Every structure is written in C-alpha cells, then in structure tokens.
Amino acid sequence: MIRPYKPADKPHLLRIFALNTPKYFDITEVQDFEAYLAQKAATYLTVEVDHIIVGGTGYYIHKKDNSGRITWIFFDPNYSGQGLGKQSVLYCLELLRKDKRVEKFIVTTSQLAYKFFEKFDYSITRIEKNYWGEGLDLYEMEKTNN
C-alpha cells in the first residue's frame, strides 16, 4: 500500500534509510532527507506491506522549470525485487501528470540506480562524479510528459 507520509513514520524510514547507507546513500544525506520531510512532508509517500513500513518516495513540482520530480525513493533491502519501486514510480508519475504545470519529469539518482529509471523512459542528461559523496555519482535524468 502506498499512502501519505505521517510524522510517526519518520523513525521507521530513518531505519530503512540507514539500511541503504553507504551503498546507495552517503551518510551525510540523512540530514537532507530529514530536511525534505520537514519542508515537503505533504509530498512524501510511505510504502507498506502487510502494515509494515518498508520504504517510501517523494515527489514535487520544481517551479523554476515546471518539472515533476521523484525523489528519496528507497526500500528495506529485504523487500527488493517485489515491484515496490516500480509501483511507487508509477504512482508518483500519475500524481504529477495530473498537474497541468508539469512539462517534463526529472529524477536525480546515482550510477547504482539509473538503469531502473531507464525502464520508465528517463534518459541521462548530466553526470557529475562524487556528487552525493565519495563514489556516488549524480545521474540527472529526464523524460517528457507523456
């Protein structure tokens, strides 16, 4: 089940975030994630399986370029391969497509996850080495609103 984030979800999500560090996230990024929750909690979604929080994802509209963005997508590694990431991305894209301001979709990820977003027709527009932290490169990706 994908549902709106609630403040009570935060400790569970931070635990799951830690399970994905340092493989997918640099240790310093937890502060950025907490800031996102503090500022944009209304656009964060919690993912549950059998009433257990197993991950989450965020989405928002970047007003400077009218892009719909998916952000902070991560899951408990014990639940990988169950299609939760795909369900979450499709859910976010559906929400973003409903907003007439969205002209394109952008995601910022790393060399470890960019192939996942290629499955949704995202294409690499920029790569920056060690952007997220040592050994974690920025892969900025875009797709048109279709």
C-alpha positions as CSV (number, residue, x, y, z in Angstrom):
1,M,0.0,0.0,0.0
2,I,1.2,3.5,-0.9
3,R,-0.1,6.2,1.5
4,P,0.6,9.7,2.5
5,Y,3.5,10.1,5.0
6,K,2.7,10.7,8.7
7,P,5.2,12.1,11.2
8,A,5.1,8.7,13.1
9,D,6.6,7.1,10.0
10,K,9.9,9.0,10.4
11,P,11.8,6.7,12.7
12,H,10.9,3.7,10.5
13,L,12.0,5.5,7.4
14,L,15.3,6.6,9.0
15,R,16.0,3.0,10.0
16,I,15.4,1.9,6.4
17,F,17.5,4.8,5.1
18,A,20.3,3.6,7.3
19,L,20.0,0.1,5.8
20,N,20.7,1.7,2.4
21,T,23.7,3.6,3.6
22,P,26.5,3.7,2.4
23,K,25.6,1.6,-0.6
24,Y,23.0,3.9,-2.1
25,F,23.3,7.0,0.0
26,D,26.1,8.9,1.6
27,I,25.9,9.1,5.4
28,T,25.6,12.9,5.1
29,E,22.4,12.6,3.0
30,V,20.3,11.6,6.0
31,Q,20.2,15.3,7.0
32,D,18.9,16.2,3.5
33,F,16.2,13.6,3.8
34,E,15.1,14.9,7.2
35,A,15.0,18.4,5.8
36,Y,12.9,17.2,2.9
37,L,10.4,15.6,5.4
38,A,10.4,18.8,7.4
39,Q,9.7,21.0,4.4
40,K,7.7,18.8,2.0
41,A,6.1,16.1,4.1
42,A,2.8,16.6,2.1
43,T,4.6,15.2,-1.0
44,Y,6.2,12.2,0.7
45,L,4.6,8.7,0.5
46,T,5.1,5.8,2.8
47,V,5.0,2.3,1.4
48,E,3.7,-0.6,3.5
49,V,3.5,-4.3,3.0
50,D,1.1,-6.1,5.4
51,H,1.0,-3.0,7.6
52,I,4.8,-2.9,7.9
53,I,6.6,0.2,6.6
54,V,9.1,-1.0,4.0
55,G,10.1,2.3,2.3
56,G,9.0,5.5,0.7
57,T,9.3,8.0,-2.1
58,G,8.7,11.7,-2.6
59,Y,7.5,13.8,-5.5
60,Y,7.2,17.5,-6.1
61,I,6.9,20.2,-8.8
62,H,10.0,22.3,-9.3
63,K,8.6,25.7,-10.1
64,K,11.7,27.1,-11.8
65,D,11.4,24.6,-14.8
66,N,7.9,23.1,-14.4
67,S,9.4,19.7,-13.8
68,G,7.7,16.9,-11.9
69,R,10.4,15.2,-9.7
70,I,10.5,11.9,-8.0
71,T,12.9,11.9,-5.0
72,W,14.1,10.0,-2.0
73,I,12.9,6.6,-3.2
74,F,14.3,3.7,-1.1
75,F,13.2,0.4,0.4
76,D,14.2,-2.1,3.0
77,P,16.6,-4.4,1.1
78,N,14.6,-7.4,2.4
79,Y,11.8,-6.3,0.1
80,S,13.8,-5.7,-3.1
81,G,12.6,-7.5,-6.2
82,Q,8.9,-7.3,-5.3
83,G,8.0,-4.5,-7.7
84,L,7.6,-1.8,-4.9
85,G,9.9,0.6,-6.7
86,K,8.0,0.3,-10.0
87,Q,4.7,0.7,-8.2
88,S,6.0,3.8,-6.4
89,V,7.4,5.5,-9.5
90,L,4.1,4.8,-11.5
91,Y,2.1,6.2,-8.6
92,C,4.2,9.4,-8.5
93,L,4.1,9.8,-12.2
94,E,0.3,9.5,-12.2
95,L,0.1,12.2,-9.5
96,L,2.5,14.5,-11.3
97,R,0.7,14.1,-14.7
98,K,-2.5,15.4,-13.1
99,D,-0.8,18.8,-12.6
100,K,-1.0,20.9,-15.8
101,R,2.2,22.8,-14.9
102,V,4.4,19.7,-15.4
103,E,6.1,19.9,-18.7
104,K,8.8,17.2,-18.1
105,F,9.9,14.7,-15.4
106,I,13.3,14.8,-13.8
107,V,15.0,12.4,-11.4
108,T,18.4,12.7,-9.8
109,T,19.9,9.4,-8.9
110,S,23.2,7.6,-9.0
111,Q,25.2,5.1,-11.1
112,L,23.6,2.4,-8.9
113,A,20.0,3.1,-9.8
114,Y,19.9,5.0,-13.2
115,K,19.1,1.8,-15.1
116,F,16.0,1.4,-13.0
117,F,14.7,4.8,-14.2
118,E,15.6,4.0,-17.8
119,K,12.7,1.4,-17.7
120,F,10.4,4.4,-17.4
121,D,11.9,6.2,-20.4
122,Y,14.1,8.5,-18.4
123,S,17.3,9.5,-20.3
124,I,20.6,10.7,-18.8
125,T,21.1,14.4,-19.2
126,R,24.0,15.0,-16.8
127,I,26.6,13.0,-14.8
128,E,28.7,14.5,-12.0
129,K,31.3,12.4,-10.2
130,N,31.2,12.1,-6.5
131,Y,28.2,14.4,-6.2
132,W,26.4,12.6,-3.4
133,G,29.6,11.5,-1.7
134,E,32.8,9.6,-2.4
135,G,32.0,7.0,-5.1
136,L,28.3,8.1,-5.5
137,D,27.9,10.0,-8.8
138,L,24.9,12.2,-9.8
139,Y,22.9,10.9,-12.7
140,E,20.3,13.5,-13.7
141,M,17.7,12.0,-15.9
142,E,14.7,13.4,-17.8
143,K,11.6,12.3,-19.7
144,T,8.9,14.2,-21.5
145,N,5.4,14.5,-20.1
146,N,3.7,11.7,-22.0
